[in-house]
Amino acid sequence: MKSIKLNLIPGDGIGVDVIKEGRKILERIAELDGNIKFTFNELPWSCEYYLKHGYMMPADGLKILADCDAILLGAVGFPSVPDHISLRELLLPIRCNFDQYVNLRPVKLLPGLKSTLKKEKIDFVVVRENSEGEYCGRGRFESEGTENEKAIQEAVFTKHGTERIIQYAFEYALKNKFKSLISATKSNALNYSMVFWDKIFNEQKAEYPGIQSRSVHIDALAGLFIMKPEEIEIVVASNLFGDILTDLGSAMLGSIGLSPSANINPERHYPSMFEPIHGSAPDIAGKGIANPIGTVWAIVMMLEHLELKDPALLLMNAMTAVLADVKIRTPDIGGKSSTSEVVDEIICKMTK
C-alpha cells in the first residue's frame, strides 16, 4: 500500500468548488487501484481567513505545508482583499520557500475542444521561471502624496536562477523529443534583466546543439501564439512573461478554466504544488458551474510527479474522453452541465 499525504488549499471562490470535486476523483482512484491510500489535510487559508485573522496563513504555515507529498491548490484572491496581499502572503511564499522554481504549463487542444483561433493543432509547453525575476517583490514608493510621487518596481535575475530554469527547459525538450525551443525575451527594451537572460540562454543553448533554439521578443511571441501555434513546441520564459503567455495560451483553447499548472521543486527537497491557472472567479463562485478540467488536469500532473503513472494515464484518458464526447461540459465551453456533473462523468469513464 502506497500512502500519499496531500495538503489541500481550496482557497477562494471557485477554488472551493473545484477542489471539492478533485478530492472525489482522488478518492475514486484509491478505490479503483487498491494499492494507493490518499490522506487529505484540508487547510482553510483564504481571503476569508485573512479577514478573520489578519493573515493569509499562520506563522507556522510553511511548516504545516511541508509535511506532505504534494499540495493541491484551488484559487487565491477575492475582491474583499487586495490582490497583492492574497498573492504575496500565500501563493508566492509557498513557491519561493519551497523552491518551486519550475512552473510547468501545458497548452494543448484536446479532442472535443474548439480553439478560439479555429486552429486544429495547438500542443506546446511553457516552462516559466517561478521564484524570482519580475515577481521578486522588491521596490519602493517615493515622494508619496506629492506631485513627484513615483513607484519603483525592481526585478531580480540571478545567474543560478536563470541557468537552472533554462537548463530545465532544454532537458525537458530532450526528454520529450522536442526539436525546437523558444526563449521569451525583451532585451531591446529591458536593457539589464533581459540582456542578462539572453546571455545565459545563449550559453546554455550551446550545450544542446541538437535542439533548434532561438530568442523571440515577447510581443512577437504573443503574435506567434495566435498566428502559428503549430510551430511551437516549448517556450522558456521569465516569471512575468510566462504568466501572461500561459493565460493567453489557455484562452486560445477556448477557456481559461481548461489549463493546469505545476509548481515544481525538481530536486524534491520540498513538496510541489499543483493548481488550475484560472482565478477565483467570484462572479460564479458557489454556482456550481466552474470548469473543473484545469483542476483535473493538474491532478494528472500531480500523479505523474508522484510517479503514479497508471492512475495518471487512467484519469487523463477519462478526462479526454469526456471532452471528446461533447455531451457533458460546463457553460464556458458551450455546455449546460455543472461542475459536479462533469466530474461524475469523468469518474464514470474511469470505471469503464
Secondary structure by P-SEA (a helix, b strand, c coil): cbbbbbbbcccccaaaaaaaaaaaaaaaaaaaaccbbbbbbcccccaaaaaacccccccaaaaaaacccbbbbcccccccccaaaaaaacaaaaaaaacccccccccccccccccccccccccbbbbbbccccccccccccccccccccbbbbbbbbcaaaaaaaaaaaaaaaaaacccbbbbbbcccccccaaaaaaaaaaaaaaaccccbbbbbcaaaaaaaaccccccccbbbbcaaaaaaaaaaaaaaacccccbbbbbccccccbbbbbbbcccccccccccccccaaaaaaaaaaaaaaacaaaaaaaaaaaaaaaaaacccccccccccccaaaaaaaaaaaaac
